[in-house]
Amino acid sequence: MVLGQTKRPYLDVADLKFSVAQFRVAFLTVLMGCLFATPLTHADVLAVNTGKYRSGGTVIDVPCELIGTGRLRYPPKARKFRYVGQVIVGFSVAKDGSVSGARIADADPPGIFERSALSHIRTWKYKPPTVNGKVVQVDDIYVRLTFQPDR
């Protein structure tokens, strides 16, 4: 501290040297750190999804291992206006590991990213799910897809 200079008890906006993209990354990193005890990568989030298998009156949680995906297409009009959004998609994994019954559970903002999200989810391929050594169909899997123009 220089003689005669007072210490400011606040952070001045002029002191910030972050771009908007850096701020978004920092904010999402902090948010993810608050939600999860360990830091997760994009691959970790998509690697295993849990769904439900119903056998008689019992419901069993079954982990489904994602083994392949197509490219996530960002809608051109949304890119033009730099929209950011997310879509939650629900679906089932068939006995052969393909995605079936994909449906939109929620979208923010609505009406922009749904078609792209459904097209992307339908390209996913899972290792055929098993329960007690038997290949089964797993229902009620939900994933969140995030759309950002800079990604």
C-alpha positions as CSV (number, residue, x, y, z in Angstrom):
1,M,0.0,0.0,0.0
2,V,1.3,3.4,-1.0
3,L,1.6,6.1,1.7
4,G,-1.6,8.3,1.6
5,Q,-3.6,5.7,-0.3
6,T,-6.7,4.5,1.5
7,K,-7.8,0.9,1.5
8,R,-11.2,0.4,-0.1
9,P,-13.6,-1.9,1.7
10,Y,-15.2,-2.9,-1.6
11,L,-14.3,-4.1,-5.1
12,D,-14.6,-1.6,-7.8
13,V,-16.1,-2.8,-11.1
14,A,-13.1,-1.2,-12.9
15,D,-10.8,-3.7,-11.1
16,L,-12.5,-6.6,-12.8
17,K,-10.7,-7.9,-15.8
18,F,-13.0,-10.8,-16.8
19,S,-14.6,-11.3,-20.2
20,V,-18.3,-12.4,-20.2
21,A,-17.2,-15.9,-21.2
22,Q,-14.7,-16.2,-18.4
23,F,-17.4,-15.0,-15.9
24,R,-19.8,-17.7,-17.2
25,V,-17.2,-20.4,-16.8
26,A,-16.3,-19.2,-13.3
27,F,-20.0,-19.0,-12.3
28,L,-20.8,-22.4,-13.6
29,T,-17.7,-23.9,-11.9
30,V,-18.7,-22.4,-8.6
31,L,-22.3,-23.6,-9.1
32,M,-21.2,-27.1,-10.0
33,G,-18.9,-27.1,-7.0
34,C,-21.8,-26.2,-4.8
35,L,-24.0,-28.9,-6.2
36,F,-21.5,-31.7,-6.3
37,A,-18.9,-32.6,-3.7
38,T,-16.3,-33.5,-6.4
39,P,-15.6,-31.5,-9.6
40,L,-17.2,-33.2,-12.6
41,T,-16.2,-33.0,-16.2
42,H,-18.6,-33.0,-19.2
43,A,-17.7,-36.7,-19.8
44,D,-18.4,-37.7,-16.2
45,V,-21.8,-36.2,-16.3
46,L,-22.8,-38.1,-19.4
47,A,-21.0,-41.3,-18.7
48,V,-23.6,-43.0,-16.5
49,N,-27.3,-42.1,-16.2
50,T,-29.7,-43.9,-13.8
51,G,-33.1,-45.1,-14.8
52,K,-35.9,-47.2,-13.4
53,Y,-36.7,-50.9,-14.1
54,R,-40.1,-52.1,-12.9
55,S,-40.4,-55.8,-12.1
56,G,-43.7,-56.7,-10.7
57,G,-44.4,-54.3,-7.9
58,T,-40.7,-53.4,-7.3
59,V,-38.7,-50.5,-8.8
60,I,-35.0,-51.0,-9.2
61,D,-32.5,-48.2,-10.0
62,V,-30.4,-49.3,-12.9
63,P,-27.2,-47.4,-14.0
64,C,-26.9,-47.1,-17.8
65,E,-23.5,-46.6,-19.4
66,L,-23.4,-44.2,-22.3
67,I,-21.0,-45.5,-25.0
68,G,-21.6,-43.1,-27.9
69,T,-23.3,-39.8,-28.9
70,G,-23.7,-37.7,-32.0
71,R,-22.9,-34.1,-32.2
72,L,-25.0,-31.6,-30.3
73,R,-26.3,-29.1,-32.9
74,Y,-26.8,-25.5,-31.8
75,P,-29.7,-24.0,-33.6
76,P,-28.5,-21.3,-36.1
77,K,-31.1,-18.7,-35.1
78,A,-30.3,-19.1,-31.4
79,R,-26.6,-18.8,-32.2
80,K,-27.3,-15.5,-34.1
81,F,-28.8,-14.0,-31.0
82,R,-26.4,-15.8,-28.7
83,Y,-29.2,-17.5,-26.7
84,V,-28.1,-19.6,-23.7
85,G,-30.5,-22.3,-22.5
86,Q,-31.1,-25.7,-21.2
87,V,-33.4,-28.6,-21.9
88,I,-34.3,-31.5,-19.7
89,V,-35.1,-34.6,-21.7
90,G,-36.7,-37.8,-20.4
91,F,-36.3,-41.1,-22.2
92,S,-36.0,-44.9,-22.0
93,V,-33.1,-47.1,-23.0
94,A,-34.2,-50.1,-25.0
95,K,-32.8,-53.6,-24.6
96,D,-30.4,-53.0,-27.5
97,G,-29.1,-49.8,-25.9
98,S,-30.8,-47.4,-28.2
99,V,-32.8,-44.4,-26.9
100,S,-36.6,-44.6,-27.1
101,G,-39.5,-42.5,-26.1
102,A,-37.5,-39.3,-25.9
103,R,-39.6,-36.4,-24.6
104,I,-39.1,-32.8,-23.3
105,A,-39.5,-32.5,-19.5
106,D,-38.6,-28.8,-19.3
107,A,-36.9,-26.2,-21.4
108,D,-35.6,-22.7,-20.6
109,P,-36.2,-20.7,-22.6
110,P,-39.1,-22.6,-24.2
111,G,-39.5,-23.1,-27.9
112,I,-35.8,-22.7,-28.9
113,F,-33.7,-25.7,-28.2
114,E,-36.2,-28.6,-27.9
115,R,-35.9,-29.9,-31.4
116,S,-32.2,-29.9,-31.3
117,A,-32.1,-31.6,-27.9
118,L,-34.4,-34.4,-29.1
119,S,-32.4,-35.0,-32.2
120,H,-29.2,-35.2,-30.2
121,I,-30.6,-37.6,-27.5
122,R,-31.9,-39.9,-30.2
123,T,-28.2,-40.4,-31.4
124,W,-27.1,-41.7,-28.0
125,K,-26.1,-45.3,-27.6
126,Y,-25.9,-47.1,-24.3
127,K,-24.4,-50.4,-23.3
128,P,-27.5,-52.7,-23.0
129,P,-28.7,-52.4,-19.4
130,T,-28.9,-55.5,-17.3
131,V,-30.5,-56.5,-14.0
132,N,-29.3,-59.8,-12.5
133,G,-27.6,-60.8,-15.8
134,K,-30.8,-60.2,-17.8
135,V,-31.0,-57.5,-20.5
136,V,-33.9,-55.1,-19.7
137,Q,-35.5,-51.9,-20.8
138,V,-34.9,-49.0,-18.4
139,D,-37.3,-46.1,-18.1
140,D,-37.4,-42.6,-16.5
141,I,-33.9,-41.4,-17.4
142,Y,-33.6,-37.7,-17.3
143,V,-30.6,-35.6,-18.6
144,R,-30.0,-31.9,-18.8
145,L,-28.5,-30.5,-22.0
146,T,-27.0,-27.0,-21.8
147,F,-26.8,-24.8,-24.9
148,Q,-24.2,-22.1,-25.0
149,P,-23.0,-20.4,-28.2
150,D,-19.4,-20.4,-27.2
151,R,-19.2,-24.2,-26.7
